Structures are given as C-alpha cells and as structure tokens.
Amino acid sequence: MFARTLAIAHNTFREAARDRVPLGLFGSGIAVGITSLLVAAMSLGRDRAEVVAVLTGASISLFSLIGAVVLGATLLYKDLERKTIYPILARPIRRAELIVGKHLGLVGTVATFACLMGALALTLTALQKEVTLGRAFGGWIVVGVAAVTILVRARDASTPFLVLAPLLLAFQATAVGPLDDLRHFILLTVALSILEASLVAAVALVFGAFSTPFLTAICTVGIVLIGRNADLLAKLPERTFGSFLVMLGRGLARVVPNLQIYVPPRVVLSGHAGGNAWAYLGEAAGYGVAYALVLLVFAAVIFQRRDFA
C-alpha cells in the first residue's frame, strides 16, 4: 500500500515538473527577490536585510498557496480528461491511495519550490548584511556541483530536486554567516508555508473529487480567504454586524481551517513575543497534519462514491 502511494506521489511530482510548475513559481520568486532589493535600496531608516527577508518571506507564502490551489484544482481532473484514471484504477490501487499519493506529490512540488526560494531569501538577505560573495553563494556552489554530477547520471531530471532543494536550504542556512534572527524567520516561514500549502492542497482535493477545476479553484480560494481571516470572523462586533452575521462568522471560524496561524507576526517567528518559535512551529504542524488527514478522508470517501461510467 505504502509503495503504491509513493509511486503515485512520485509520478505526480514528475508531472508537475514536466509542466514547469516549480520552475515557474521559482521564476516568480526571483522577480520578487529582485524587487525586494530595489525596495530595500529605497527604504530610509529601515534595516535593508529585514526588508528583503520580509518581502521574500511573503512571496514564499503567496506562491506556495498559488501552487497548492492551481495544482490541487487540476490533479484529479487531468486523469479524468486524459482517461488515464481507468488504467490506474484497473490495477490493484485503491482510490484512497490515489488521493493520498496525489496529495503527497503536490506537497513535494510545493516544498521543492519553498526550499529553493528559502535559499534565495537567505542569499539576498546575507548580501544586505555585507557578507562576502563566497559565503553568500557557498551553498549554491556546493549543491550546484552535486546537482550537475547527479543529473548527468540520473534518468529522471526532476526527482533529484526532492533532495537537492532541502539540501541547498540547509547549506545556505549554515553558510551565509550571522543574520541575527532573520535566519530563523526565513526558515520558519518556509516550514509554515509548506504546512499551509499542504492543508490547502487537501482542501482542493476535497472539492476536486467531485467538481470541475474552475469551481474547485474558486471554492478553495474562498476557503483560503476565510481561513486567513478566521480570527477576525470570530470576533465580529454584534452591534455593527447583527446577531446573524456574528453567528455565521463564528461558525465559519470554527469549521474552516484557521490559516492565520501560518502567517504569524514577525515577532513570533523571531522569538520576541515571549515564546519559543520552534514550539509554535510544532503546534502549527500538529494542527495542519490533523486537519489535512481529516480532509483527505473526506476526499477519499467522496472520490470512492464517484461514478466514472
């Protein structure tokens, strides 16, 4: 069962790589990174490194969500449109395994982008700290040499990036030198972005199990907007909005996943809010994994009842 699920996840990642999804997201991230350098250069009285770290961190969260919504809305529909769902299910593969495999492949795709973008954010932030070019690009050089060596011999040019991307992030985190609390901020942002994208991907698979890509994307974006404002909906003033809207807002805040925990203020990620930032990450991970598992069960049940005749 586990081997079949991993095979589906691997194939999903390869399809996304062939469609140039991680490359397109990373290209957009590079554009934001260059823009952040320009904004930092024009900022007066602000720490340039902090400006770059905040802007690139926001882009990681944004593009990870975009990738989760776009891929999640089309994953199942592609198999139905191409009629590849029939030979897949004709094999000893359960529909639940297909759902879980698709989800893991999607998360792997987003995680690859997030790690690459995190390495870029560390590099650009280090340059603003006047770190030497050797230290700023040390991780890129080491992992780049390893990537060339591996890709020359590899049959599949996309799969090695599942390991190379987090390896690059780890090398950069240790090679760029002192960044104060900005290093932790970027690393935690990458981790929280992956967790949030995993949860949003599960939401998209629930809708994608019975709907079209357009409706799936619309519904998923709606859930994201509600989830990003869950705390606000739970605290609507009754005098202004009335009892019905207040009850509706509180109900939505309890049912829809609270995505605000994945975009906390910078003081939380920096450990300046009187708590342990890594403990906060653990709580967010537990919440996201539990919620995603429930959503995947719903998606599997809905997909199991779907008739392809």
C-alpha positions as CSV (number, residue, x, y, z in Angstrom):
1,M,0.0,0.0,0.0
2,F,2.7,2.4,1.0
3,A,4.8,1.6,-2.1
4,R,1.8,2.2,-4.4
5,T,1.1,5.6,-2.7
6,L,4.7,6.7,-3.1
7,A,4.7,5.6,-6.7
8,I,1.6,7.8,-7.3
9,A,3.3,10.7,-5.4
10,H,6.4,10.3,-7.5
11,N,4.5,10.4,-10.7
12,T,2.5,13.4,-9.6
13,F,5.7,15.3,-8.8
14,R,7.2,14.3,-12.2
15,E,4.1,15.6,-14.0
16,A,4.2,18.9,-12.2
17,A,7.9,19.2,-13.0
18,R,7.3,18.4,-16.7
19,D,4.6,21.2,-16.7
20,R,7.4,23.5,-15.3
21,V,5.3,24.4,-12.2
22,P,8.2,24.6,-9.7
23,L,10.3,26.4,-12.3
24,G,7.5,29.0,-12.9
25,L,7.0,29.6,-9.2
26,F,10.7,30.0,-8.6
27,G,11.0,32.4,-11.6
28,S,8.2,34.5,-10.0
29,G,10.1,34.3,-6.7
30,I,13.3,35.5,-8.3
31,A,11.4,38.5,-9.7
32,V,10.1,39.3,-6.2
33,G,13.6,38.9,-4.8
34,I,15.0,41.4,-7.3
35,T,12.1,43.8,-6.5
36,S,12.8,43.4,-2.7
37,L,16.4,44.6,-3.4
38,L,15.1,47.7,-5.1
39,V,12.6,48.4,-2.3
40,A,15.3,47.9,0.3
41,A,17.6,50.3,-1.5
42,M,14.9,52.9,-1.5
43,S,13.9,52.4,2.2
44,L,15.1,55.1,4.5
45,G,15.7,54.4,8.2
46,R,15.0,50.7,7.8
47,D,17.2,47.7,8.0
48,R,17.6,46.6,4.4
49,A,18.2,43.0,5.3
50,E,14.9,43.0,7.2
51,V,13.1,44.5,4.3
52,V,14.4,41.8,1.9
53,A,13.7,39.0,4.4
54,V,10.1,40.1,5.0
55,L,9.3,40.6,1.3
56,T,10.8,37.3,0.1
57,G,9.2,35.5,3.0
58,A,5.8,36.9,2.0
59,S,6.4,35.7,-1.6
60,I,7.2,32.2,-0.4
61,S,3.8,32.0,1.4
62,L,1.9,33.6,-1.5
63,F,3.4,31.4,-4.3
64,S,3.1,28.3,-2.2
65,L,-0.6,28.9,-1.9
66,I,-0.9,29.6,-5.6
67,G,0.8,26.4,-6.4
68,A,-1.3,24.4,-4.0
69,V,-4.6,25.9,-5.4
70,V,-3.7,25.5,-9.1
71,L,-2.2,22.0,-8.8
72,G,-4.9,20.8,-6.4
73,A,-7.7,22.0,-8.7
74,T,-6.4,20.1,-11.7
75,L,-4.7,17.0,-10.4
76,L,-7.7,14.6,-10.5
77,Y,-9.4,16.3,-13.4
78,K,-6.3,15.7,-15.6
79,D,-6.6,12.0,-15.1
80,L,-10.3,12.1,-15.9
81,E,-9.8,14.3,-19.0
82,R,-7.0,12.1,-20.4
83,K,-8.9,8.9,-19.5
84,T,-5.8,7.7,-17.6
85,I,-7.9,7.2,-14.5
86,Y,-9.2,3.9,-16.0
87,P,-5.9,2.1,-16.4
88,I,-4.8,3.4,-13.0
89,L,-7.9,2.1,-11.1
90,A,-7.8,-1.1,-13.2
91,R,-4.7,-2.0,-11.3
92,P,-4.7,-3.1,-7.6
93,I,-4.8,0.6,-6.5
94,R,-7.4,1.9,-4.2
95,R,-9.0,5.3,-4.7
96,A,-7.9,6.4,-1.3
97,E,-4.3,5.6,-2.2
98,L,-4.7,7.7,-5.3
99,I,-5.9,10.7,-3.3
100,V,-3.1,10.4,-0.7
101,G,-0.5,9.9,-3.4
102,K,-1.7,12.9,-5.3
103,H,-1.5,15.0,-2.1
104,L,2.0,13.9,-1.3
105,G,3.2,14.6,-4.8
106,L,1.6,18.1,-4.6
107,V,3.2,18.8,-1.3
108,G,6.6,17.6,-2.6
109,T,6.3,20.0,-5.5
110,V,5.4,23.0,-3.3
111,A,8.1,22.0,-0.8
112,T,10.8,21.9,-3.5
113,F,9.8,25.5,-4.6
114,A,9.7,26.7,-1.0
115,C,13.2,25.3,-0.2
116,L,14.7,26.9,-3.3
117,M,13.0,30.2,-2.5
118,G,14.1,30.0,1.1
119,A,17.7,29.5,-0.1
120,L,17.4,32.5,-2.3
121,A,15.9,34.6,0.5
122,L,18.9,33.7,2.8
123,T,21.3,34.7,0.0
124,L,19.7,38.0,-0.7
125,T,19.4,38.8,3.0
126,A,23.1,37.9,3.5
127,L,24.1,40.3,0.7
128,Q,22.3,43.1,2.5
129,K,24.4,42.2,5.6
130,E,27.5,42.8,3.5
131,V,28.5,39.1,3.7
132,T,31.2,38.1,1.3
133,L,30.1,36.6,-2.1
134,G,31.8,33.3,-1.2
135,R,29.7,32.8,1.9
136,A,26.5,34.2,0.3
137,F,26.7,31.8,-2.6
138,G,28.6,29.0,-0.9
139,G,25.6,26.7,-0.7
140,W,24.6,27.3,-4.3
141,I,28.1,26.3,-5.5
142,V,28.4,23.1,-3.4
143,V,24.9,21.9,-4.2
144,G,25.2,23.1,-7.8
145,V,28.3,20.9,-8.3
146,A,26.4,17.9,-6.7
147,A,23.4,18.6,-8.9
148,V,25.4,18.5,-12.1
149,T,27.0,15.3,-11.1
150,I,23.7,13.7,-10.2
151,L,21.7,15.0,-13.1
152,V,24.2,13.8,-15.7
153,R,23.7,10.2,-14.5
154,A,20.1,10.4,-13.5
155,R,17.4,9.0,-15.8
156,D,14.9,11.5,-14.3
157,A,16.0,15.1,-14.2
158,S,13.3,16.2,-11.7
159,T,13.3,13.6,-8.9
160,P,16.8,14.6,-7.5
161,F,15.5,18.0,-6.7
162,L,13.3,16.5,-3.9
163,V,16.6,16.0,-2.1
164,L,18.7,18.8,-3.6
165,A,16.3,21.6,-2.7
166,P,16.2,21.0,1.0
167,L,19.9,20.2,1.0
168,L,20.5,23.6,-0.6
169,L,18.4,25.3,2.0
170,A,20.3,23.6,4.8
171,F,23.7,24.5,3.3
172,Q,22.7,28.1,2.8
173,A,21.4,28.4,6.4
174,T,24.8,27.4,7.7
175,A,27.0,29.1,5.1
176,V,25.7,32.6,5.0
177,G,27.0,33.6,8.4
178,P,25.3,35.7,11.1
179,L,21.9,37.0,10.1
180,D,20.7,37.7,13.7
181,D,17.1,36.5,14.0
182,L,16.4,36.8,10.2
183,R,17.7,33.3,9.6
184,H,15.1,31.8,11.9
185,F,12.5,34.0,10.4
186,I,13.2,32.7,6.9
187,L,13.5,29.0,7.9
188,L,10.3,29.1,9.9
189,T,8.5,30.9,7.1
190,V,9.5,28.2,4.7
191,A,8.2,25.5,7.1
192,L,4.9,27.2,7.8
193,S,4.4,27.9,4.1
194,I,4.8,24.2,3.3
195,L,2.4,23.3,6.1
196,E,-0.2,25.8,4.9
197,A,0.1,24.6,1.3
198,S,-0.3,21.0,2.5
199,L,-3.6,22.0,4.2
200,V,-4.9,24.0,1.2
201,A,-4.0,21.1,-1.1
202,A,-6.1,18.8,1.0
203,V,-9.0,21.3,0.7
204,A,-8.6,21.5,-3.1
205,L,-8.6,17.7,-3.3
206,V,-11.9,17.6,-1.4
207,F,-13.6,19.8,-4.0
208,G,-11.7,18.3,-6.9
209,A,-13.1,14.9,-6.0
210,F,-16.5,15.9,-7.3
211,S,-16.2,19.2,-9.1
212,T,-14.5,20.9,-12.1
213,P,-11.2,22.7,-11.9
214,F,-12.7,26.1,-12.1
215,L,-15.2,25.5,-9.3
216,T,-12.6,23.8,-7.3
217,A,-10.2,26.7,-7.6
218,I,-13.0,29.2,-6.7
219,C,-14.1,27.2,-3.6
220,T,-10.5,26.7,-2.5
221,V,-9.7,30.4,-2.8
222,G,-12.8,31.1,-0.8
223,I,-11.7,28.8,2.0
224,V,-8.3,30.4,2.0
225,L,-9.7,33.9,2.3
226,I,-12.0,32.7,5.2
227,G,-9.2,30.9,6.8
228,R,-6.8,33.8,6.6
229,N,-9.5,35.9,8.4
230,A,-10.7,33.3,10.8
231,D,-9.7,35.3,14.0
232,L,-11.4,38.4,12.6
233,L,-14.7,36.5,11.8
234,A,-14.7,35.0,15.3
235,K,-14.6,38.5,16.8
236,L,-17.2,40.4,14.8
237,P,-18.9,43.1,16.9
238,E,-22.6,42.2,17.2
239,R,-23.7,45.8,17.4
240,T,-22.2,46.6,14.0
241,F,-23.0,43.4,12.1
242,G,-26.0,41.9,13.8
243,S,-26.5,38.6,15.5
244,F,-27.0,36.5,12.3
245,L,-23.7,37.6,10.7
246,V,-21.9,37.2,14.1
247,M,-23.1,33.7,14.4
248,L,-22.2,32.9,10.8
249,G,-18.7,34.3,11.2
250,R,-18.1,32.3,14.4
251,G,-19.4,29.2,12.7
252,L,-17.1,29.6,9.7
253,A,-14.2,30.3,12.0
254,R,-14.8,27.0,13.8
255,V,-15.3,24.9,10.7
256,V,-12.9,26.4,8.2
257,P,-9.2,25.7,9.0
258,N,-7.5,28.7,10.7
259,L,-4.8,29.7,8.2
260,Q,-3.7,32.7,10.2
261,I,-1.5,30.6,12.4
262,Y,0.7,30.0,9.4
263,V,1.3,33.8,8.8
264,P,2.1,35.0,12.4
265,P,3.7,38.4,13.1
266,R,7.4,38.6,12.6
267,V,7.9,39.0,16.4
268,V,6.5,35.5,16.9
269,L,8.9,33.9,14.3
270,S,11.8,35.8,15.8
271,G,11.1,34.7,19.3
272,H,10.5,38.2,20.6
273,A,6.9,37.5,21.6
274,G,7.8,35.7,24.8
275,G,7.6,32.2,23.4
276,N,9.6,29.5,21.6
277,A,9.2,29.9,17.9
278,W,10.1,26.3,17.2
279,A,7.4,25.2,19.7
280,Y,5.0,27.3,17.8
281,L,6.0,25.6,14.6
282,G,5.3,22.2,16.3
283,E,1.8,23.2,17.3
284,A,1.1,24.6,13.8
285,A,2.4,21.3,12.3
286,G,0.2,19.2,14.5
287,Y,-2.9,21.3,13.7
288,G,-2.2,21.2,10.0
289,V,-1.4,17.5,9.8
290,A,-4.5,16.6,11.8
291,Y,-6.8,18.8,9.7
292,A,-5.3,17.6,6.4
293,L,-5.8,14.0,7.4
294,V,-9.5,14.6,8.1
295,L,-9.9,16.4,4.7
296,L,-8.1,13.6,2.9
297,V,-10.5,11.1,4.4
298,F,-13.4,13.2,3.2
299,A,-11.9,13.4,-0.3
300,A,-11.3,9.7,-0.4
301,V,-14.9,9.0,0.6
302,I,-16.3,11.4,-2.0
303,F,-14.0,10.0,-4.7
304,Q,-14.9,6.5,-3.8
305,R,-18.6,7.2,-4.4
306,R,-17.9,8.9,-7.8
307,D,-19.1,7.0,-10.9
308,F,-16.8,7.3,-13.9
309,A,-19.2,5.5,-16.3
